[in-house]
Amino acid sequence: MTTTATPATAPVASPVADGPAAVSPERTGARTAEAAELITGARERIDALDDRIIGLVQERIAVSAVIQQERIASGGRRVNLSREMEILAHYRDALGRPGTTLAMTLLELCRGKI
């Protein structure tokens, strides 16, 4: 890996010299090649986690649709407000106030178009 010195910063890896797989400190906002490498790896992990979260949300939407269909078929309402309040409390207790916002978004996604 070749390095170049820039004013007021430590030497950084040159992405051009090492091909497309090299880590770019400019892309990560890091000041060193080591930090850029760590950030890149952590971002890859976040991307993988996001993919899993999206898959779980899609699964939750499908399960919720089954519940709504059965509730409606049995003469009930599409939405069970007391259950939604339980879900909101669960997320709030686990994640604090932002958890309530997250739960509201999930509930909105899962209400579907039934």
Biotite code that builds the C-alpha atoms (Angstrom):
import biotite.structure as struc

atoms = struc.array([
    struc.Atom([0.000, 0.000, 0.000], chain_id="A", res_id=1, res_name="MET", atom_name="CA", element="C"),
    struc.Atom([1.447, 3.364, -0.929], chain_id="A", res_id=2, res_name="THR", atom_name="CA", element="C"),
    struc.Atom([0.981, 6.409, 1.240], chain_id="A", res_id=3, res_name="THR", atom_name="CA", element="C"),
    struc.Atom([0.936, 10.089, 0.575], chain_id="A", res_id=4, res_name="THR", atom_name="CA", element="C"),
    struc.Atom([1.481, 12.842, 3.086], chain_id="A", res_id=5, res_name="ALA", atom_name="CA", element="C"),
    struc.Atom([-1.013, 15.680, 3.218], chain_id="A", res_id=6, res_name="THR", atom_name="CA", element="C"),
    struc.Atom([-0.726, 18.853, 5.260], chain_id="A", res_id=7, res_name="PRO", atom_name="CA", element="C"),
    struc.Atom([-2.003, 18.571, 8.842], chain_id="A", res_id=8, res_name="ALA", atom_name="CA", element="C"),
    struc.Atom([-2.748, 14.843, 8.538], chain_id="A", res_id=9, res_name="THR", atom_name="CA", element="C"),
    struc.Atom([-0.907, 11.604, 8.942], chain_id="A", res_id=10, res_name="ALA", atom_name="CA", element="C"),
    struc.Atom([-0.029, 9.596, 5.855], chain_id="A", res_id=11, res_name="PRO", atom_name="CA", element="C"),
    struc.Atom([-3.066, 7.972, 4.303], chain_id="A", res_id=12, res_name="VAL", atom_name="CA", element="C"),
    struc.Atom([-3.527, 5.075, 1.937], chain_id="A", res_id=13, res_name="ALA", atom_name="CA", element="C"),
    struc.Atom([-3.803, 5.934, -1.709], chain_id="A", res_id=14, res_name="SER", atom_name="CA", element="C"),
    struc.Atom([-6.899, 4.162, -3.059], chain_id="A", res_id=15, res_name="PRO", atom_name="CA", element="C"),
    struc.Atom([-5.686, 4.452, -6.644], chain_id="A", res_id=16, res_name="VAL", atom_name="CA", element="C"),
    struc.Atom([-2.436, 2.579, -5.982], chain_id="A", res_id=17, res_name="ALA", atom_name="CA", element="C"),
    struc.Atom([-4.197, -0.417, -4.465], chain_id="A", res_id=18, res_name="ASP", atom_name="CA", element="C"),
    struc.Atom([-7.196, -0.694, -6.790], chain_id="A", res_id=19, res_name="GLY", atom_name="CA", element="C"),
    struc.Atom([-10.919, -0.420, -6.135], chain_id="A", res_id=20, res_name="PRO", atom_name="CA", element="C"),
    struc.Atom([-10.860, -2.481, -2.932], chain_id="A", res_id=21, res_name="ALA", atom_name="CA", element="C"),
    struc.Atom([-8.638, 0.050, -1.151], chain_id="A", res_id=22, res_name="ALA", atom_name="CA", element="C"),
    struc.Atom([-10.208, 2.087, 1.635], chain_id="A", res_id=23, res_name="VAL", atom_name="CA", element="C"),
    struc.Atom([-10.569, 5.791, 0.989], chain_id="A", res_id=24, res_name="SER", atom_name="CA", element="C"),
    struc.Atom([-10.240, 8.060, 4.025], chain_id="A", res_id=25, res_name="PRO", atom_name="CA", element="C"),
    struc.Atom([-12.095, 10.748, 2.074], chain_id="A", res_id=26, res_name="GLU", atom_name="CA", element="C"),
    struc.Atom([-15.100, 8.461, 1.615], chain_id="A", res_id=27, res_name="ARG", atom_name="CA", element="C"),
    struc.Atom([-15.284, 7.617, 5.310], chain_id="A", res_id=28, res_name="THR", atom_name="CA", element="C"),
    struc.Atom([-14.413, 11.017, 6.739], chain_id="A", res_id=29, res_name="GLY", atom_name="CA", element="C"),
    struc.Atom([-11.504, 9.444, 8.612], chain_id="A", res_id=30, res_name="ALA", atom_name="CA", element="C"),
    struc.Atom([-8.123, 11.095, 9.010], chain_id="A", res_id=31, res_name="ARG", atom_name="CA", element="C"),
    struc.Atom([-6.024, 7.926, 8.824], chain_id="A", res_id=32, res_name="THR", atom_name="CA", element="C"),
    struc.Atom([-6.016, 4.822, 6.678], chain_id="A", res_id=33, res_name="ALA", atom_name="CA", element="C"),
    struc.Atom([-6.431, 2.672, 9.785], chain_id="A", res_id=34, res_name="GLU", atom_name="CA", element="C"),
    struc.Atom([-9.539, 4.557, 10.873], chain_id="A", res_id=35, res_name="ALA", atom_name="CA", element="C"),
    struc.Atom([-10.918, 4.452, 7.332], chain_id="A", res_id=36, res_name="ALA", atom_name="CA", element="C"),
    struc.Atom([-10.434, 0.684, 7.247], chain_id="A", res_id=37, res_name="GLU", atom_name="CA", element="C"),
    struc.Atom([-12.182, 0.235, 10.600], chain_id="A", res_id=38, res_name="LEU", atom_name="CA", element="C"),
    struc.Atom([-15.066, 2.486, 9.532], chain_id="A", res_id=39, res_name="ILE", atom_name="CA", element="C"),
    struc.Atom([-15.445, 0.645, 6.237], chain_id="A", res_id=40, res_name="THR", atom_name="CA", element="C"),
    struc.Atom([-15.623, -2.705, 8.031], chain_id="A", res_id=41, res_name="GLY", atom_name="CA", element="C"),
    struc.Atom([-18.134, -1.367, 10.543], chain_id="A", res_id=42, res_name="ALA", atom_name="CA", element="C"),
    struc.Atom([-20.256, 0.084, 7.749], chain_id="A", res_id=43, res_name="ARG", atom_name="CA", element="C"),
    struc.Atom([-20.289, -3.290, 6.019], chain_id="A", res_id=44, res_name="GLU", atom_name="CA", element="C"),
    struc.Atom([-21.559, -4.826, 9.263], chain_id="A", res_id=45, res_name="ARG", atom_name="CA", element="C"),
    struc.Atom([-24.245, -2.126, 9.537], chain_id="A", res_id=46, res_name="ILE", atom_name="CA", element="C"),
    struc.Atom([-25.309, -2.793, 5.948], chain_id="A", res_id=47, res_name="ASP", atom_name="CA", element="C"),
    struc.Atom([-25.634, -6.499, 6.750], chain_id="A", res_id=48, res_name="ALA", atom_name="CA", element="C"),
    struc.Atom([-27.634, -5.718, 9.897], chain_id="A", res_id=49, res_name="LEU", atom_name="CA", element="C"),
    struc.Atom([-29.888, -3.360, 7.938], chain_id="A", res_id=50, res_name="ASP", atom_name="CA", element="C"),
    struc.Atom([-30.561, -6.120, 5.405], chain_id="A", res_id=51, res_name="ASP", atom_name="CA", element="C"),
    struc.Atom([-31.543, -8.460, 8.250], chain_id="A", res_id=52, res_name="ARG", atom_name="CA", element="C"),
    struc.Atom([-33.751, -5.794, 9.853], chain_id="A", res_id=53, res_name="ILE", atom_name="CA", element="C"),
    struc.Atom([-35.511, -5.146, 6.537], chain_id="A", res_id=54, res_name="ILE", atom_name="CA", element="C"),
    struc.Atom([-36.110, -8.876, 6.133], chain_id="A", res_id=55, res_name="GLY", atom_name="CA", element="C"),
    struc.Atom([-37.553, -9.100, 9.638], chain_id="A", res_id=56, res_name="LEU", atom_name="CA", element="C"),
    struc.Atom([-39.820, -6.108, 9.013], chain_id="A", res_id=57, res_name="VAL", atom_name="CA", element="C"),
    struc.Atom([-41.067, -7.744, 5.814], chain_id="A", res_id=58, res_name="GLN", atom_name="CA", element="C"),
    struc.Atom([-41.736, -10.946, 7.755], chain_id="A", res_id=59, res_name="GLU", atom_name="CA", element="C"),
    struc.Atom([-43.568, -8.948, 10.444], chain_id="A", res_id=60, res_name="ARG", atom_name="CA", element="C"),
    struc.Atom([-45.735, -7.317, 7.758], chain_id="A", res_id=61, res_name="ILE", atom_name="CA", element="C"),
    struc.Atom([-46.701, -10.759, 6.400], chain_id="A", res_id=62, res_name="ALA", atom_name="CA", element="C"),
    struc.Atom([-47.553, -12.165, 9.841], chain_id="A", res_id=63, res_name="VAL", atom_name="CA", element="C"),
    struc.Atom([-49.546, -9.059, 10.686], chain_id="A", res_id=64, res_name="SER", atom_name="CA", element="C"),
    struc.Atom([-51.541, -9.457, 7.455], chain_id="A", res_id=65, res_name="ALA", atom_name="CA", element="C"),
    struc.Atom([-52.524, -12.990, 8.492], chain_id="A", res_id=66, res_name="VAL", atom_name="CA", element="C"),
    struc.Atom([-53.692, -11.721, 11.876], chain_id="A", res_id=67, res_name="ILE", atom_name="CA", element="C"),
    struc.Atom([-55.694, -8.884, 10.314], chain_id="A", res_id=68, res_name="GLN", atom_name="CA", element="C"),
    struc.Atom([-57.338, -11.197, 7.765], chain_id="A", res_id=69, res_name="GLN", atom_name="CA", element="C"),
    struc.Atom([-58.417, -13.629, 10.481], chain_id="A", res_id=70, res_name="GLU", atom_name="CA", element="C"),
    struc.Atom([-59.643, -10.857, 12.757], chain_id="A", res_id=71, res_name="ARG", atom_name="CA", element="C"),
    struc.Atom([-61.715, -9.302, 9.954], chain_id="A", res_id=72, res_name="ILE", atom_name="CA", element="C"),
    struc.Atom([-63.004, -12.696, 8.762], chain_id="A", res_id=73, res_name="ALA", atom_name="CA", element="C"),
    struc.Atom([-64.245, -13.391, 12.284], chain_id="A", res_id=74, res_name="SER", atom_name="CA", element="C"),
    struc.Atom([-66.127, -10.079, 12.406], chain_id="A", res_id=75, res_name="GLY", atom_name="CA", element="C"),
    struc.Atom([-63.486, -8.080, 14.252], chain_id="A", res_id=76, res_name="GLY", atom_name="CA", element="C"),
    struc.Atom([-61.833, -4.806, 13.418], chain_id="A", res_id=77, res_name="ARG", atom_name="CA", element="C"),
    struc.Atom([-58.744, -4.510, 11.249], chain_id="A", res_id=78, res_name="ARG", atom_name="CA", element="C"),
    struc.Atom([-56.771, -2.834, 14.061], chain_id="A", res_id=79, res_name="VAL", atom_name="CA", element="C"),
    struc.Atom([-56.656, -3.872, 17.716], chain_id="A", res_id=80, res_name="ASN", atom_name="CA", element="C"),
    struc.Atom([-55.777, -0.653, 19.540], chain_id="A", res_id=81, res_name="LEU", atom_name="CA", element="C"),
    struc.Atom([-55.092, -2.287, 22.904], chain_id="A", res_id=82, res_name="SER", atom_name="CA", element="C"),
    struc.Atom([-52.550, -4.603, 21.253], chain_id="A", res_id=83, res_name="ARG", atom_name="CA", element="C"),
    struc.Atom([-50.935, -1.635, 19.526], chain_id="A", res_id=84, res_name="GLU", atom_name="CA", element="C"),
    struc.Atom([-50.593, 0.110, 22.890], chain_id="A", res_id=85, res_name="MET", atom_name="CA", element="C"),
    struc.Atom([-48.808, -2.991, 24.253], chain_id="A", res_id=86, res_name="GLU", atom_name="CA", element="C"),
    struc.Atom([-46.392, -2.900, 21.323], chain_id="A", res_id=87, res_name="ILE", atom_name="CA", element="C"),
    struc.Atom([-45.722, 0.823, 21.796], chain_id="A", res_id=88, res_name="LEU", atom_name="CA", element="C"),
    struc.Atom([-45.002, 0.277, 25.498], chain_id="A", res_id=89, res_name="ALA", atom_name="CA", element="C"),
    struc.Atom([-42.712, -2.674, 24.728], chain_id="A", res_id=90, res_name="HIS", atom_name="CA", element="C"),
    struc.Atom([-40.584, -0.640, 22.320], chain_id="A", res_id=91, res_name="TYR", atom_name="CA", element="C"),
    struc.Atom([-40.569, 2.395, 24.613], chain_id="A", res_id=92, res_name="ARG", atom_name="CA", element="C"),
    struc.Atom([-39.444, 0.289, 27.566], chain_id="A", res_id=93, res_name="ASP", atom_name="CA", element="C"),
    struc.Atom([-36.689, -1.352, 25.526], chain_id="A", res_id=94, res_name="ALA", atom_name="CA", element="C"),
    struc.Atom([-35.442, 1.657, 23.553], chain_id="A", res_id=95, res_name="LEU", atom_name="CA", element="C"),
    struc.Atom([-36.703, 4.769, 25.275], chain_id="A", res_id=96, res_name="GLY", atom_name="CA", element="C"),
    struc.Atom([-38.686, 7.502, 23.605], chain_id="A", res_id=97, res_name="ARG", atom_name="CA", element="C"),
    struc.Atom([-37.249, 6.843, 20.104], chain_id="A", res_id=98, res_name="PRO", atom_name="CA", element="C"),
    struc.Atom([-38.545, 3.286, 20.489], chain_id="A", res_id=99, res_name="GLY", atom_name="CA", element="C"),
    struc.Atom([-42.083, 4.647, 20.464], chain_id="A", res_id=100, res_name="THR", atom_name="CA", element="C"),
    struc.Atom([-41.413, 6.332, 17.130], chain_id="A", res_id=101, res_name="THR", atom_name="CA", element="C"),
    struc.Atom([-39.927, 3.135, 15.748], chain_id="A", res_id=102, res_name="LEU", atom_name="CA", element="C"),
    struc.Atom([-42.934, 1.133, 16.934], chain_id="A", res_id=103, res_name="ALA", atom_name="CA", element="C"),
    struc.Atom([-45.339, 3.637, 15.382], chain_id="A", res_id=104, res_name="MET", atom_name="CA", element="C"),
    struc.Atom([-43.538, 3.261, 12.057], chain_id="A", res_id=105, res_name="THR", atom_name="CA", element="C"),
    struc.Atom([-43.673, -0.543, 12.288], chain_id="A", res_id=106, res_name="LEU", atom_name="CA", element="C"),
    struc.Atom([-47.356, -0.468, 13.160], chain_id="A", res_id=107, res_name="LEU", atom_name="CA", element="C"),
    struc.Atom([-48.043, 1.814, 10.221], chain_id="A", res_id=108, res_name="GLU", atom_name="CA", element="C"),
    struc.Atom([-46.151, -0.509, 7.874], chain_id="A", res_id=109, res_name="LEU", atom_name="CA", element="C"),
    struc.Atom([-47.981, -3.547, 9.244], chain_id="A", res_id=110, res_name="CYS", atom_name="CA", element="C"),
    struc.Atom([-51.510, -2.214, 9.092], chain_id="A", res_id=111, res_name="ARG", atom_name="CA", element="C"),
    struc.Atom([-51.508, -3.005, 5.413], chain_id="A", res_id=112, res_name="GLY", atom_name="CA", element="C"),
    struc.Atom([-54.273, -2.393, 2.946], chain_id="A", res_id=113, res_name="LYS", atom_name="CA", element="C"),
    struc.Atom([-56.652, -5.109, 4.081], chain_id="A", res_id=114, res_name="ILE", atom_name="CA", element="C"),
])
